[in-house]
């Protein structure tokens, strides 16, 4: 069975769209390849890609390509035509070490090309030869990876007995993407590969083509009033929804065929295996979050409706400013203040984190200045152990931009720590862990800004924005996951049509928003424009909710603990670990267990804390009668005393776009 290989680069760029022709102001007339070398110290908000290579025709790039080709030739000379099933464990470990050397340098070269495109979409044609070269290297290594993916569990376990092989076990598990419950014939494996191609290449390309066209048509609609415009946009989305229903049903069918071949009972089993999650924990988290809607999301949107002076807020007004309240976008933060503010926030937590973040600013590893042709999405891109990660953001000189940059620097710190500790292959993290450091850093930044402001109105707006982010990343994403689960289940009795899918979509959204929000026709058909539902891997939205809940629980523990130095040490070790240990092992030194409802409840109580502060500081707020999280879940969350009294032996030895927030 060929695995779907979703490494850090593919995860980042699978969801990124070119921003060619965006509305960012043009502040340079140089081509990106040349201009990307500006700002060697990052002081002007431009990155310095010359840290990687002086240019596409540079001797340094050619030397690295020659290095990869030389190492690849040595690798093929030693292992081409050799059946990995026949290799002793020690020899396979040598092959993996040789593969890692090739992959590390290739990753740096590939990242350089992607960064050039991100800097200016006009560079796409220029880097095609480089992309072809990378593709050629990958093709020559494909047989080796396929053999590893197809090796029987029995043979692999025997080889892992070799001391040098043990460290590669987590990477091999991710590569293999879960183990089938039965052996598959060669013909079935071939057919599975065909279905993977249909999904990843055919259906995704078809979806992208039509959703971009629909987005352009929707954006072009203009009527006499905002209400008429939104209804006309909804009518347009409804008109096209039949096509997207067919695409979604086809995606589900291809996934179901693979699922049946693998012997999986659950639609999301492949996702769970890939992230080393057990089904009971996933189900428990889903139910815990859904039960908390009434105390958290319903309560917040009741507060929001109250602020607008209505009992029920139309979904079209969810983004409207609260009357009389300062908008964060109006609070200016020039680029020159970004570095000292973020470093101050991080330094309060850990000088080590601040020093790593400082290198991004001082070393020219951040591109913040908006300019024509630049990618619209925020991201942090690893370049492998042979390079340094880069951050792209569009800094609009406001508080929101500051928080987004702190979020991306969280990714950046995570990547640096993991690569230094684990090297190339093992520094990657499961999808469910990839957002933890970024969300945690975002919280550090928010609380720093809240503690610094002297304006109650600004603090209230910061709280509102923070709560919305926590709800949308942690709870709305779970509603999206619930939607996927229910649509997949519906498809088992026949392909659901567009209206049936829309009914499910409205149901899950209404469950999340509660009685204080009215779902309109625009939102009814907005599922068509959520790419995660149509592009692999399916059920990816669960990882956002999981990571947000994980970060919430960790941050709540950080707030409560008296032993902050120990927490910081344990948290740093968690980030250093990459994929070298499973989640249960990583959380044990912190005295946490992600398989317990109490763990997730602690994270939900963090949101409850912020809601309490928001309401208490808002004179017009109606005191809530909503039950608490503990009342809803019927649990008692372990307090600080429980954490402090843990057996010290539980502590281990010495042992990274904003979170996806789609609002129609």
C-alpha positions in Angstrom: 0.0 0.0 0.0 1.6 3.3 -1.0 1.4 5.8 1.8 0.3 9.4 1.4 3.4 11.3 2.3 2.5 14.6 4.0 5.7 16.0 5.2 6.1 19.6 6.5 6.7 21.1 3.1 3.7 19.5 1.5 1.5 20.3 4.4 2.4 24.0 4.1 2.2 24.3 0.4 -0.8 22.1 -0.3 -3.0 24.7 1.2 -1.1 27.8 0.0 -2.4 29.6 -3.1 -0.4 32.0 -5.2 -1.1 35.6 -4.5 -0.1 36.8 -7.9 -2.2 39.9 -8.6 -3.2 40.5 -5.0 -3.9 43.9 -3.6 -0.7 44.2 -1.6 1.1 47.5 -2.4 4.0 47.3 -4.8 7.0 48.7 -2.9 9.7 47.4 -5.1 10.4 47.1 -8.9 13.1 44.5 -8.7 12.5 40.9 -9.4 12.1 38.7 -6.4 15.2 36.7 -7.0 17.3 39.8 -6.7 15.1 41.7 -4.2 15.0 38.7 -1.9 18.6 39.4 -1.1 17.7 42.7 0.5 17.5 43.2 4.2 20.4 41.1 5.3 19.6 41.9 8.9 15.9 41.8 8.4 15.5 45.4 9.6 13.5 46.5 6.6 11.0 43.7 6.9 12.4 41.7 4.0 14.1 38.3 4.2 17.5 37.5 2.9 17.3 34.4 0.7 21.0 34.7 0.0 21.4 33.0 3.4 20.4 29.9 1.3 21.9 30.7 -2.1 23.0 33.9 -3.9 20.8 33.0 -6.9 19.4 30.3 -9.2 22.7 30.3 -11.2 25.0 30.6 -8.2 27.9 28.3 -7.7 26.7 27.5 -4.2 23.4 26.1 -5.5 25.2 24.1 -8.2 27.6 22.7 -5.7 24.7 21.5 -3.5 23.0 19.9 -6.4 26.2 18.2 -7.3 26.5 17.0 -3.7 23.0 15.5 -3.8 23.7 13.8 -7.1 27.0 12.4 -5.9 25.4 11.0 -2.7 22.4 9.7 -4.7 24.8 7.9 -7.1 26.5 6.3 -4.1 23.2 5.3 -2.6 21.9 3.7 -5.8 25.2 1.9 -6.4 24.9 0.4 -3.0 21.1 -0.3 -2.8 19.4 -0.1 -6.2 17.9 -3.5 -7.0 18.5 -4.7 -3.5 15.3 -5.9 -1.7 15.1 -4.1 1.6 13.3 -7.2 3.0 16.6 -9.0 2.7 18.7 -6.4 4.4 19.9 -7.0 8.0 18.8 -4.3 10.4 22.2 -2.7 10.7 22.5 -2.4 6.9 19.1 -0.9 6.6 20.0 1.7 9.3 23.1 2.6 7.1 20.8 3.0 4.1 18.4 5.2 6.1 21.3 7.4 7.3 22.5 7.8 3.7 19.0 8.6 2.6 18.7 11.3 5.3 21.9 13.0 4.1 20.4 13.2 0.6 17.0 14.4 1.9 18.4 17.1 4.1 20.3 18.8 1.3 17.5 18.3 -1.2 15.1 19.8 1.3 17.2 23.0 1.4 17.2 23.2 -2.4 13.5 22.6 -2.7 12.7 25.2 0.0 14.7 27.8 -1.9 12.6 27.4 -5.0 9.4 27.6 -3.0 10.5 30.7 -1.2 11.3 32.4 -4.5 7.7 31.7 -5.7 6.3 32.9 -2.4 8.3 36.1 -2.7 7.0 36.7 -6.2 4.6 34.5 -8.1 6.2 35.7 -11.3 9.2 33.5 -10.5 7.2 30.4 -11.1 8.7 29.8 -14.6 12.2 30.5 -13.4 12.2 27.7 -10.8 10.6 25.1 -13.1 14.0 23.6 -13.9 14.8 23.4 -10.2 11.4 21.7 -9.4 12.1 19.2 -12.2 15.5 18.4 -10.8 14.0 17.8 -7.3 11.3 15.6 -8.9 14.0 13.6 -10.6 15.8 13.0 -7.3 12.6 11.9 -5.6 11.7 9.6 -8.5 15.0 7.7 -8.1 14.4 7.3 -4.4 10.8 6.2 -4.7 11.4 2.5 -5.0 13.3 2.5 -1.7 10.5 4.3 0.1 7.8 2.1 -1.4 9.6 -1.0 -0.3 9.8 0.4 3.3 6.1 1.2 3.1 5.2 -2.2 1.9 7.4 -4.3 4.2 5.5 -6.6 6.4 5.1 -5.7 10.1 6.8 -8.9 11.1 9.9 -8.2 9.1 10.1 -4.6 10.1 9.9 -5.4 13.8 12.7 -7.9 13.4 14.9 -5.2 11.8 14.1 -2.7 14.4 15.9 -5.0 16.9 19.2 -3.6 15.5 20.4 -0.8 17.8 21.0 1.6 15.0 17.5 1.1 13.6 15.5 2.0 16.7 15.7 5.8 16.3 14.0 5.5 12.8 11.0 3.6 14.1 8.7 6.7 14.5 9.7 8.0 11.0 9.0 4.6 9.5 5.6 4.5 11.2 4.7 7.8 9.7 6.0 6.8 6.3 3.9 3.7 6.4 0.8 5.6 7.4 -0.7 2.9 9.5 -0.7 -0.8 9.1 -3.4 -2.7 7.2 -5.3 -5.3 9.1 -4.6 -7.7 6.3 -1.9 -8.2 3.7 -2.7 -6.7 0.3 -1.9 -8.2 -3.0 0.3 -6.4 -5.5 -2.7 -5.8 -7.8 -4.6 -4.2 -4.9 -1.6 -2.0 -4.0 -1.3 -0.9 -7.6 -5.0 0.0 -7.7 -4.7 1.9 -4.4 -1.9 3.9 -5.9 -4.1 4.8 -8.9 -6.9 5.9 -6.5 -4.4 8.1 -4.6 -3.4 9.7 -7.9 -7.1 10.3 -8.8 -7.6 12.0 -5.5 -4.4 14.0 -5.1 -3.9 15.0 -8.7 -7.2 14.7 -10.5 -9.9 15.7 -8.0 -7.9 18.3 -6.2 -6.9 20.0 -9.4 -10.6 19.9 -10.6 -11.8 21.3 -7.3 -9.1 24.1 -7.2 -10.0 25.2 -10.8 -13.7 25.5 -10.0 -13.5 26.9 -6.5 -11.2 29.7 -7.6 -13.6 30.5 -10.4 -16.5 30.5 -8.0 -14.7 32.7 -5.5 -14.0 35.3 -8.3 -17.7 35.2 -9.3 -18.9 35.6 -5.8 -16.5 38.5 -5.1 -17.7 40.3 -8.3 -21.4 40.3 -7.2 -22.7 43.8 -6.3 -26.2 44.8 -5.6 -27.9 47.9 -4.1 -27.7 46.8 -0.5 -25.3 44.4 1.4 -28.3 42.1 2.1 -29.1 41.8 -1.6 -25.5 41.3 -2.4 -25.1 38.5 0.1 -28.3 36.8 -1.1 -27.2 37.0 -4.7 -23.9 35.5 -3.7 -25.7 32.7 -1.9 -27.8 32.0 -5.0 -24.6 31.7 -7.0 -23.1 29.3 -4.5 -26.3 27.2 -4.5 -26.2 27.1 -8.3 -22.6 25.6 -8.2 -23.1 23.4 -5.2 -24.2 20.4 -7.3 -20.8 20.2 -8.9 -19.1 20.4 -5.5 -21.4 17.7 -4.1 -20.3 15.4 -6.9 -16.6 16.1 -6.2 -17.1 15.5 -2.5 -19.0 12.2 -3.1 -16.2 11.1 -5.4 -13.5 11.9 -2.8 -15.5 9.9 -0.2 -15.8 7.0 -2.6 -12.1 6.8 -3.3 -11.3 7.0 0.4 -13.9 4.3 1.2 -12.4 1.9 -1.3 -9.0 2.3 0.3 -10.6 2.0 3.7 -12.2 -1.3 2.8 -9.0 -2.7 1.3 -7.2 -1.8 4.5 -9.8 -3.4 6.6 -10.6 -0.3 8.5 -14.0 0.1 10.1 -13.7 3.9 10.6 -13.6 6.5 7.9 -11.0 8.5 9.8 -8.8 5.5 10.8 -6.0 6.4 8.3 -5.8 9.9 9.8 -5.7 8.4 13.3 -3.0 5.9 12.4 -0.9 8.6 10.7 -1.0 10.7 13.9 -0.7 7.8 16.3 -4.1 8.5 18.0 -6.5 5.9 19.3 -10.1 6.0 18.3 -11.4 6.3 21.9 -9.4 9.4 22.5 -10.6 11.0 19.3 -14.2 10.2 20.1 -13.8 11.4 23.7 -12.4 14.7 22.5 -15.1 15.2 19.9 -17.9 14.6 22.5 -16.2 16.7 25.2 -15.9 19.7 22.8 -19.5 19.3 21.6 -20.9 19.1 25.1 -19.0 22.3 25.9 -20.7 24.3 23.1 -23.5 25.5 25.5 -20.9 26.9 28.0 -18.5 28.4 25.6 -19.5 29.1 22.0 -23.2 29.6 22.8 -22.3 31.9 25.7 -19.9 34.0 23.6 -22.3 34.5 20.7 -25.0 35.4 23.2 -22.7 38.0 24.5 -21.9 39.2 21.0 -25.7 39.5 20.1 -26.2 41.4 23.4 -23.5 43.9 22.3 -25.3 44.5 19.1 -28.6 45.0 20.9 -30.3 41.9 19.4 -31.6 38.6 20.6 -30.4 36.8 17.4 -27.5 37.9 15.4 -27.6 37.2 11.6 -24.5 35.2 10.5 -23.7 38.0 8.1 -23.0 40.3 11.1 -20.6 38.0 12.9 -17.6 40.1 11.8 -19.3 43.5 12.5 -17.5 45.7 15.0 -19.0 45.9 18.4 -20.7 49.4 18.6 -18.4 51.9 20.3 -15.5 49.5 20.6 -12.0 50.1 19.3 -11.0 47.9 16.4 -7.6 46.2 16.8 -6.8 46.9 13.1 -7.0 50.6 14.0 -4.2 50.3 16.6 -1.0 50.9 14.8 2.2 48.9 15.4 5.0 49.9 13.1 7.4 47.2 12.0 10.2 48.7 14.1 8.2 47.8 17.2 7.5 44.2 16.3 10.9 42.8 17.3 11.2 44.4 20.8 7.5 43.7 21.6 7.6 40.0 20.6 11.0 39.4 22.2 9.8 41.0 25.4 6.7 38.7 25.4 8.8 35.6 24.7 11.6 36.6 27.2 9.0 36.7 30.0 8.4 33.0 29.3 11.9 31.9 28.3 15.1 33.7 27.4 16.0 30.7 25.1 12.8 31.2 23.1 13.5 35.0 22.8 17.0 34.3 21.6 15.8 31.9 18.9 13.1 34.4 17.8 15.8 37.1 17.7 17.8 35.2 15.2 14.8 35.3 12.8 14.7 39.1 13.0 18.4 39.7 13.0 19.4 37.0 10.5 17.0 38.0 7.7 14.7 35.0 8.1 11.4 37.0 8.1 9.6 38.6 5.1 7.0 40.9 6.5 6.7 43.8 4.0 3.6 43.5 1.7 4.5 43.8 -2.0 3.1 42.8 -5.4 3.2 39.1 -6.2 3.9 38.0 -2.7 2.0 35.0 -1.3 -1.1 36.0 0.7 -0.8 33.2 3.3 1.3 33.3 6.4 3.6 30.3 6.9 6.9 29.1 8.4 9.0 27.0 6.1 11.7 24.6 7.3 14.7 24.3 5.1 16.2 21.2 6.9 19.1 20.9 9.2 21.4 22.3 6.5 19.6 25.6 6.6 17.4 27.8 8.8 13.6 28.1 8.7 12.0 31.2 7.0 8.8 33.0 7.9 6.5 34.8 5.5 3.8 37.1 6.7 2.1 40.3 5.5 2.6 42.8 8.3 0.0 45.5 8.2 1.4 47.4 11.1 -1.4 46.6 13.6 -1.8 44.4 16.6 -3.4 41.5 14.7 -0.2 41.4 12.5 1.9 41.4 15.6 0.0 38.4 17.0 0.1 36.5 13.7 3.9 37.0 13.6 4.2 35.7 17.2 2.2 32.6 16.0 4.6 32.0 13.1 7.6 32.5 15.4 6.2 29.8 17.6 6.4 27.4 14.6 9.9 28.7 13.9 11.1 28.1 17.5 9.6 24.6 17.3 11.4 23.8 14.1 14.8 25.1 15.4 14.5 23.1 18.6 13.4 19.9 16.9 16.0 20.0 14.1 18.8 20.7 16.5 17.8 17.8 18.7 16.6 15.2 16.2 18.1 16.0 12.8 16.2 16.0 9.5 13.8 13.0 9.4 12.8 12.9 13.0 12.3 16.6 13.5 8.9 16.6 11.8 5.8 16.4 13.9 2.4 14.7 13.5 -0.4 16.9 12.1 -2.0 17.1 15.6 1.2 18.5 17.1 2.2 21.0 14.4 0.2 23.9 15.8 0.9 23.5 19.5 4.0 25.9 19.8 2.4 28.5 17.5 -0.8 28.7 19.4 1.0 28.7 22.7 3.2 31.6 21.4 0.1 33.4 20.3 -1.3 33.2 23.8 1.9 34.5 25.3 1.7 37.5 23.0 -2.0 38.2 23.7 -1.5 38.1 27.5 1.6 40.3 27.2 -0.4 42.9 25.3 -3.3 42.7 27.6 -1.1 43.2 30.6 0.6 46.1 29.0 -2.4 48.1 27.9 -3.9 50.8 30.1 -7.1 51.1 28.0 -9.9 48.9 29.2 -11.6 49.2 25.8 -8.4 47.8 24.1 -8.1 45.0 26.6 -11.7 44.1 26.1 -11.2 43.9 22.3 -8.0 41.9 22.8 -10.0 39.4 24.9 -12.7 39.2 22.3 -10.3 38.5 19.5 -8.5 35.9 21.6 -11.7 34.2 22.6 -12.9 34.1 19.0 -9.6 32.6 17.9 -9.7 29.9 20.6 -13.3 29.1 19.7 -12.8 29.0 16.0 -9.6 27.0 16.0 -10.6 24.6 18.8 -14.3 24.3 18.6 -15.5 25.4 15.1 -12.9 23.1 13.6 -14.4 20.2 15.6 -17.8 21.1 14.1 -16.1 20.9 10.7 -14.7 17.4 11.7 -18.3 16.5 12.8 -19.5 17.6 9.4 -17.0 15.4 7.6 -17.9 12.4 9.7 -21.6 12.9 9.1 -21.3 13.3 5.4 -19.1 10.2 5.1 -21.7 8.3 7.1 -24.5 9.6 4.9 -22.6 8.5 1.8 -22.8 4.9 2.9 -26.4 4.7 1.8 -25.9 6.6 -1.4 -24.2 9.8 -2.6 -25.8 12.7 -0.7 -26.9 15.6 -3.0 -26.0 19.2 -2.5 -29.1 20.0 -0.4 -28.5 17.0 1.9 -24.9 18.0 2.4 -26.0 21.6 3.1 -28.6 20.3 5.7 -25.8 18.6 7.5 -23.6 21.7 7.3 -26.3 23.9 8.8 -26.9 21.4 11.5 -23.3 21.3 12.7 -23.0 25.1 12.5 -26.2 25.7 14.4 -25.0 23.3 17.1 -21.8 25.3 17.4 -23.2 28.8 17.3 -26.3 28.1 19.3 -29.6 30.0 19.4 -28.1 33.5 19.3 -26.9 33.2 15.7 -29.1 32.7 12.6 -27.5 30.7 9.7 -28.4 32.3 6.4 -28.4 31.0 2.8 -24.8 32.3 2.2 -23.5 30.2 5.0 -25.7 27.2 4.1 -23.7 26.7 0.9 -20.3 27.9 2.1 -19.0 24.3 2.7 -18.2 24.4 -1.1 -15.4 26.8 -0.4 -13.6 24.9 2.4 -10.7 23.2 0.7 -10.0 20.8 3.6 -13.1 18.9 2.7 -12.0 18.2 -0.8 -8.2 17.8 -0.6 -6.1 15.1 1.1 -5.7 14.3 3.8 -9.3 13.9 4.8 -10.3 14.8 8.4 -7.3 17.1 8.7 -9.4 19.7 10.5 -9.4 17.5 13.5 -5.7 18.3 13.9 -6.5 22.0 14.4 -9.0 21.3 17.2 -6.6 18.7 18.8 -3.7 21.1 18.7 -5.7 24.0 20.0 -7.0 21.9 22.9 -3.5 20.7 23.6 -2.1 24.2 23.7 -5.0 25.4 25.9 -4.3 22.7 28.5 -0.6 23.4 28.5 -1.1 27.1 28.8 -3.6 26.6 31.6 -1.1 24.5 33.4 1.6 27.1 32.9 -0.7 29.8 34.4 -1.4 27.6 37.4 1.9 26.1 38.3 4.2 27.5 41.0 7.2 25.7 39.4 7.4 27.6 36.1 11.1 26.8 35.5 10.2 23.1 35.5 7.2 23.6 33.3 9.4 25.5 30.8 12.0 22.8 30.8 9.4 20.1 30.2 7.6 22.1 27.5 10.9 22.8 25.7 11.7 19.1 25.8 8.3 18.4 24.3 9.1 20.7 21.3 12.6 19.2 20.9 11.3 15.7 20.6 9.8 16.0 17.1 8.4 12.6 16.3 11.0 10.7 18.4 8.4 9.8 21.1 4.7 9.4 21.2 2.4 11.9 22.8 1.8 10.0 26.0 5.6 9.9 26.7 6.0 13.6 25.9 3.2 14.7 28.3 4.2 12.4 31.1 6.9 14.7 32.6 4.3 17.4 32.7 1.9 15.1 34.6 -0.6 15.2 31.8 -2.6 12.5 30.0 -4.3 13.3 26.7 -6.4 10.2 26.9 -8.3 11.6 29.9 -11.3 13.9 29.7 -9.8 15.9 32.5 -6.9 17.0 30.3 -9.1 18.4 27.6 -11.5 20.0 30.2 -8.6 21.9 31.6 -8.0 23.5 28.2 -11.7 24.3 27.8 -11.7 26.0 31.2 -9.0 28.4 29.9 -11.6 29.7 27.4 -14.1 29.9 30.2 -11.7 32.0 32.3 -11.4 34.5 29.4 -15.1 34.6 28.9 -15.6 35.4 32.6 -13.1 38.3 32.3 -14.8 39.6 29.1 -18.2 39.6 30.7 -17.1 41.1 34.0 -15.5 44.0 32.1 -18.4 44.7 29.9 -21.1 46.9 31.6 -23.8 46.0 29.1 -23.2 42.2 29.4 -26.0 40.2 30.8 -24.7 37.9 33.6 -24.5 34.4 32.1 -26.8 31.7 33.4 -24.9 29.1 31.4 -23.6 26.1 33.4 -19.8 25.8 33.9 -17.6 23.4 32.0 -17.3 21.2 35.1 -21.1 21.2 35.5 -21.6 20.2 31.8 -19.1 17.5 31.8 -19.7 16.2 35.3 -16.0 16.2 36.1 -13.6 17.7 38.6 -10.5 19.0 36.9 -7.3 18.2 38.8 -6.0 21.4 40.4 -2.6 22.6 40.9 -2.1 20.6 44.1 -2.6 17.4 42.1 0.1 18.5 39.6 2.5 19.4 42.4 2.1 16.1 44.2 2.9 13.9 41.2 5.7 11.5 41.8 8.9 13.1 40.6 9.9 9.9 38.9 7.2 10.7 36.3 9.5 13.4 35.0 11.6 12.2 32.2 15.4 12.4 32.0 17.1 15.1 30.2 15.2 14.4 27.8 5.6 24.5 14.5 -1.4 31.0 8.0 -2.9 31.6 11.3 -4.6 28.5 12.5 -7.2 27.8 9.8 -10.2 29.9 10.6 -12.9 29.9 7.9 -15.8 32.1 8.6 -18.3 32.4 5.7 
